[in-house]
Amino acid sequence: MKTVTGTLITAREVDSAERTKRLRTLAWLMDNSIPLPGGFRIGLDAIIGLVPGIGDAVGAVISAYIINEARQMGAPRSVLYRMMSNVMIETVVGAIPFAGDVFDAAYKANMRNLALLARYQLDPVGSRRGSRWFVAGFFLLLTLMVLLLIAIPVLVIYGIVQLF
């Protein structure tokens, strides 16, 4: 009698592998699919971002699809928030004419997000902990920026009032 041993692969693992493959293809298309001279690569996201007004919004919607798929694959909120912050940074800075398009081509938020998802799949505890620290620091930075944006006009008005 022969004994066969092996690993049982569940339907969920097959679905996760297929989703990951599909997401890798989409991220590559959006961030790395077009070779440039000198070995640098850009993707359709950088080209779409050249369209004033809607280009960056379309790129953000496609990136949101990747985040939603990560959510359906079980990624925790801390990782999802970190992925959203990558997309937010790319979208906000990408809206700046020319310089934003260069940043958009170099930042590659979709590839970063796929790396976050892969890290989560390999090391859920470490990834969750690292993402929590990043998200906390990012929101602290955003809070300080908002406070600074409020404080500057208040201080300017106060200074003007003090002149009279």
C-alpha positions in Angstrom: 0.0 0.0 0.0 1.3 3.4 -0.9 0.8 6.5 1.2 0.5 9.8 -0.4 1.0 12.9 1.6 0.5 16.5 0.5 -0.9 19.8 1.4 -4.5 20.5 1.0 -5.1 23.7 -0.9 -8.4 25.3 -0.2 -10.6 27.2 -2.7 -10.0 30.4 -0.7 -6.2 30.0 -1.2 -6.7 29.4 -5.0 -9.0 32.5 -5.2 -6.4 34.6 -3.2 -3.6 33.5 -5.6 -5.7 34.3 -8.6 -6.6 37.7 -7.2 -3.0 38.4 -6.3 -1.9 37.6 -9.9 -4.7 39.8 -11.3 -3.7 42.7 -9.0 0.0 42.3 -9.9 -0.9 42.6 -13.5 -3.0 45.6 -13.0 -0.4 47.3 -10.8 2.3 46.6 -13.3 0.2 48.0 -16.1 -0.5 51.2 -14.1 3.0 51.7 -12.8 5.7 49.9 -14.9 4.4 48.8 -18.3 6.1 51.4 -20.5 9.9 51.3 -20.8 11.8 54.5 -21.2 15.4 55.1 -22.3 17.8 54.6 -19.5 16.0 51.7 -17.9 13.3 53.7 -16.1 9.7 52.5 -16.5 6.4 54.3 -16.2 2.9 53.1 -16.4 -0.5 54.1 -17.7 -1.1 56.0 -14.4 1.5 58.6 -15.4 0.0 58.9 -18.9 -3.6 59.1 -17.6 -2.4 61.7 -15.0 -1.4 64.1 -17.8 -5.1 64.7 -18.6 -6.0 67.9 -16.6 -8.8 67.6 -14.1 -9.8 63.9 -14.4 -6.6 62.0 -15.1 -5.5 61.8 -11.4 -9.1 61.0 -10.4 -9.2 58.0 -12.8 -5.9 56.7 -11.5 -7.2 57.0 -7.9 -10.3 55.0 -8.8 -8.2 52.2 -10.3 -6.0 52.3 -7.2 -9.1 52.1 -5.1 -10.0 48.9 -6.9 -6.7 47.3 -5.7 -7.4 48.5 -2.2 -10.9 47.0 -2.3 -9.5 43.7 -3.5 -7.0 43.7 -0.6 -9.9 44.3 1.8 -11.8 41.3 0.3 -8.6 39.2 0.7 -8.6 40.0 4.5 -6.1 42.8 4.8 -6.5 44.6 8.2 -7.6 48.2 8.5 -4.1 49.4 9.3 -2.7 48.0 6.1 -5.7 49.3 4.1 -5.2 52.8 5.7 -1.6 52.7 4.7 -2.5 51.7 1.1 -5.1 54.6 1.1 -2.4 57.0 2.2 -0.2 55.9 -0.7 -3.0 56.6 -3.1 -3.8 59.9 -1.4 -0.2 61.1 -1.6 0.1 60.1 -5.3 -3.3 61.8 -6.2 -2.8 65.0 -4.3 0.8 65.6 -5.4 0.0 64.3 -8.9 -2.5 67.1 -9.3 0.3 69.6 -9.4 1.0 70.4 -13.0 4.2 68.8 -14.5 6.0 68.3 -11.2 3.1 66.1 -10.0 3.2 64.1 -13.1 6.9 63.4 -12.6 6.2 62.5 -9.0 3.3 60.2 -10.1 5.7 58.3 -12.5 8.3 57.8 -9.8 6.1 57.1 -6.7 4.3 54.1 -8.1 1.6 53.8 -5.4 0.0 50.6 -6.9 3.3 48.7 -6.7 3.8 50.0 -3.1 0.4 48.8 -2.2 1.0 45.4 -3.7 4.2 45.1 -1.7 2.2 46.0 1.4 -0.3 43.2 0.6 2.4 40.7 0.0 4.2 41.6 3.2 0.9 41.2 5.1 0.4 37.8 3.5 3.9 36.7 4.5 4.0 38.3 8.0 0.5 39.4 9.2 1.6 40.4 12.7 4.7 42.4 11.7 2.9 44.0 8.8 0.0 45.0 10.9 2.3 46.5 13.6 4.4 48.4 11.0 1.3 49.8 9.3 -0.2 51.0 12.6 2.9 53.0 13.3 3.0 54.4 9.8 -0.7 55.4 9.9 -0.4 57.0 13.4 2.6 59.0 12.2 0.9 60.0 8.9 -2.3 61.2 10.7 -0.1 63.1 13.2 1.7 64.8 10.3 -1.7 65.6 8.6 -3.0 67.1 11.9 0.1 69.2 12.3 -0.2 70.5 8.7 -3.9 71.4 9.2 -3.0 73.2 12.4 -0.2 75.0 10.6 -2.6 76.0 7.8 -5.0 77.5 10.4 -2.3 79.1 12.5 -0.5 81.0 9.7 -3.5 83.1 8.7 -4.4 83.7 12.3 -0.9 84.9 13.1 -0.8 87.1 10.0 -4.2 88.7 11.0 -3.0 89.1 14.6 0.2 90.8 13.3 -1.8 93.2 11.1 -4.2 94.1 14.0 -1.2 94.8 16.2 0.1 97.3 13.7 -2.9 99.5 14.2 
